């Protein structure tokens, strides 16, 4: 299911240079769930984050590589 992710206008000022489509999908999927939790700590299983991002490729290795690249770009 596709979910609309709403965010504050300040997010438009963030430069997501170098982020690919899948990396942005991962980022906004995580943001969406974190927003719903407020100030609570959020923990995701591998399968939850894969499902949230709607990652289509079947290779676990390809998904792990995208997670790693997203993480590096967020630092």
C-alpha positions as CSV (number, residue, x, y, z in Angstrom):
1,X,0.0,0.0,0.0
2,X,1.3,3.5,-0.9
3,X,1.1,5.9,2.0
4,X,1.3,9.7,1.7
5,X,4.0,11.1,3.8
6,X,3.4,14.6,5.1
7,X,6.2,16.7,6.4
8,X,6.9,20.2,7.5
9,X,7.9,22.8,4.8
10,X,11.3,23.1,6.4
11,X,12.1,19.7,4.9
12,X,12.1,21.4,1.5
13,X,15.2,23.3,2.4
14,X,17.2,20.0,3.0
15,X,19.4,19.1,0.0
16,X,19.1,15.4,-0.7
17,X,22.0,15.5,-3.2
18,X,23.3,12.1,-4.1
19,X,20.2,10.3,-2.8
20,X,18.6,7.9,-5.3
21,X,14.9,6.9,-5.5
22,X,15.3,3.9,-3.2
23,X,17.3,5.8,-0.7
24,X,14.7,8.6,-0.6
25,X,11.9,6.0,-0.2
26,X,13.8,4.5,2.7
27,X,14.4,7.8,4.3
28,X,10.7,9.0,4.1
29,X,9.3,5.6,5.1
30,X,11.4,5.8,8.3
31,X,10.4,9.5,8.8
32,X,6.8,8.5,8.5
33,X,6.9,5.9,11.2
34,X,9.0,8.0,13.5
35,X,6.6,10.9,13.2
36,X,3.8,8.5,14.3
37,X,5.8,7.6,17.4
38,X,6.6,11.1,18.6
39,X,9.5,11.1,21.0
40,X,9.5,7.4,21.6
41,X,12.5,5.4,20.4
42,X,11.7,3.5,17.2
43,X,13.1,0.1,16.3
44,X,12.6,-1.6,13.0
45,X,13.2,-5.2,12.0
46,X,14.9,-5.9,8.7
47,X,11.5,-7.1,7.2
48,X,9.6,-4.1,8.5
49,X,11.9,-1.6,6.9
50,X,12.0,-3.6,3.6
51,X,8.2,-3.7,3.6
52,X,7.9,0.1,4.4
53,X,10.2,1.0,1.6
54,X,8.5,-1.3,-0.8
55,X,11.9,-2.6,-2.0
56,X,11.1,-4.7,-5.1
57,X,14.4,-6.5,-5.8
58,X,14.5,-10.0,-4.4
59,X,18.2,-9.9,-3.4
60,X,18.7,-9.5,0.4
61,X,22.3,-8.3,-0.4
62,X,21.0,-5.5,-2.8
63,X,18.7,-4.2,0.0
64,X,21.4,-4.3,2.6
65,X,23.6,-2.3,0.2
66,X,20.9,0.3,-0.2
67,X,20.4,0.5,3.6
68,X,24.1,1.0,4.0
69,X,24.4,3.7,1.4
70,X,21.3,5.5,2.8
71,X,22.9,5.4,6.3
72,X,26.2,6.8,5.0
73,X,24.4,9.7,3.2
74,X,22.5,10.6,6.3
75,X,25.6,10.9,8.4
